[in-house]
Amino acid sequence: KDFQDHLLHGQRPCLHLYHHCNEIHKYKDAMRLKLPKKTANKTGAWLKKCTIGVICAAILNFYFQVTMIDQSSIGGNNTEKDDIHDIFVNNNALNHVDENYIKDMKSDGGKGDDDDDDIHAINGEDNDGDDDDVKNGDDTNDDDDDDDISNNEEDHKSGDLVVSEFHTNSNISHASDLKKYDNTPHLQTLQCEKYGGPSADLAAEMVYWWKIPSDEKFVNVFQKMHLEEKEEKYLIFEPDSAGFNNIRMSLETILTLGISMGRTIVLPPEKRIYLMWDSSNKQKHQFTFRDFFHLEEVEMEHFHLRFISMKQYLERVAMKGLLKHKDTGNVIFPPMNRTDWNGVTDKVRNEMWEYVRSTSLMDETWKPMDSFSYFTANTTDLGPKSRENIQNLVNNVTKLDRAKYLGKAFPVDAPMFDRLKEHLIGRTKICFYDEKMQEAKSVHFKHDWQTGDRFLLPFYGFHFFEDWKQDLWTKRFVRDHLHYSNEVFCVAARVVAELRRRAKEQDPIGNDDGRFHTMHIRRGDFHQQYKGSIMTAEEMVNSSESILDSHVSKTVFIASDEKDSNYFTPFKDKYEVYFLSNFTHLLEGVNSNYYPLIDQLISSRGDVFFGTQYSTFTSYINRLRGYYSWRDKLSGYKEGKIESYYFNPPHLKMKHQKYFSIHQPLWAYAFPEVWYDIDKDVM
């Protein structure tokens, strides 16, 4: 029963251990689970149906607390055992979560309860985030059970679990080598076989995100506070109503806000996204955030983070009568007792949002567009006196002379007061996660651009952390985990490889490594919104040619919403021009609604990039280019430089040739602080 509850309600430690086990997957096939005969018969059916991740996590989770290991299988000495124990167990947060559970298991001799509970498969989720149940079956006598569970009572004593094998046939043959491997930061890999290629070598060019084991153990003060509480608490938010890159920007800000608060994050139902609603060929055209980002992997790697769907929230909380109207205090249920709001019209979905607003705390003082969040380093005490002290501190910060810091970054570990000076940019309004918000079961952030209730600003421009290490952790978290799905990256990698091949073919001597340049030309609705940014193609060629002509490549990839191909004739007259439409043979089976994301990734790999000012599409490309700049240690990277330019206006053309601190409008640019030296404390 303890074990089943641990999986059902306290999956995080198991997921945390699963991640490490997955990293050394070479061992997993050699592991065998030994259970008492009675327990084996009771659990054989559901255990067989669980993923290898659950089995692996269960072995490790139980073994390191209540069992002995077969010393001969890993070298036969206590030193090696301790090394492995350190890898999987020695982190304070995990030990804290498991403390009472471990005590119970030790006092119970490792024995389980006879109760039969359903087990939620950790990896068995629908697209909408709903957990599939793996239920106890009646097939415990199936011969296949013997593959996973031994009924030989000689293999155990007093109901203990025993790992009988821990062999390795890999290069990591010693426990100390394993520990070194596990704790060393390294770039992740991108496996594209299931998505139609390319090879791992070609795909590696696209990878900028890192595996940093120490980051997985980080727990902030509010996470610690809420982990100690028996009641799970939630953050709910309404997504931005504009295009995808505005939605992505606000998502990053809200997710990092929820993490900083230590709350379970409730993801909105799937919906149509502006300009991503192509339903041809019956392809998916309504999306949740899980369709773009690997949030399941984030949960696996960070046991204290949790994302659930709106359907799960309504089923587990609302339908159990745990939500009350904030004005009347009466228990109320969702409209029509409905829990699944996926794919409904905006009008119908608004009924759900009205219900959520009426049963959640909404702090009307939070106006993100003209304020910033403030997170303390060592205390959750944000009563009136604490807030007053922080506000006085902010009021006394002198205005930053931004010109003084052009080309010169603040050290990322600078004193808190100096970092605050760079962060304020004239803002004095603070969004506090105060005592009232901490006590609320559900905190909700609505979206209403007319009232300033909108998170259209980058996460690093909104959040301020007293602890500089938490600041860097948050920036790395977004870099290393909130990147597009593998499928999107693999498609982009195929196109990039083909672009390089064609560029090399065009000039095999002068451009033998296949370099190319990229552009983002936004037109469409910018004719009305930002008329000053609209240029003719001839003007763009004139603006960019002096820089492009100083490089060897004459191959240019253009991402644009311009439908008239004749518009690009001046570019075609001067360069070998390609669009995504030139690579349809590499896009077979790919949802066309993902094309803008693929365009962005391809554009991020150009030697030189020209973008459109005020475009969040362009700003994200520049941020990716900043990540690559530090990964590859490109020329000028320590000065915050990236080879990116703007067509217009002329005085901003060279903006990215040196470091510049954040300023308004925050949403318009990729500021170097998001990638600049963010690995200082881990590499």
Buried (B, 14 or more C-beta within 10 A) or exposed (E): EBBBBBBBEBBBBBBBBBBBBBBBEEBBEBBBBBBBEBBBBBBBBBBBBBBBBBBBBBBBBBBBBBBEBEEEBBBEEEEBBEBBBBBBBEBEBBEBBBEEBBEEBEEBEBBBEEEBBEBBBBBBBEEBBBBEEBEBEEEBEEEEBEEBBBBEEEBBEEBBBBBBEBEBEEEBEEBEBBBEBBEEBEEBEBEBEEBBBBEBEBBBBBBBBBBBBEBBBBBBBBBBBBBEEEEBBBBBBBBBBBBBBBBBBBBBBBBBBBBBBBBBBBBBBBBBBEBBEEEEEEEBBBBBBBBBBBBBBBBBBBBBBBBBBBBBBBBBBBBEEEBBEBEEEEEBBBEEEBBBBBBBEEEEBEBBBEBBBBBBEBBEEBBBBEBBBBBBEEEBEBEEEBBEEBBEBBEEBEEBEEEEBEEEBBEBEBEBEEBBBBBBBEBEEBBBBBBEBBEBBBBBBBBEEEEEBBBBBBBBBBBBBBBBBBBBBBBBBBBBBBBBBBBBBBBBBBBBBBBBEBBBEBBEEEBEEBBBBBBBBBBEEBEEEBEEBBBEBEEBBEBBEEBBEEBBBBBBBBBBBBEEEEBBEBBBEBBBBBBBEBBEEBBEEBBBBBBBBBBBBBBBBBBBBBBBBBBBBBBBBBBBBBBBBBBEEBEBBBBBBBBBBBBBEEEEBEBBBBBBBBBBEBBBBBBBBBBBBBBEBBE
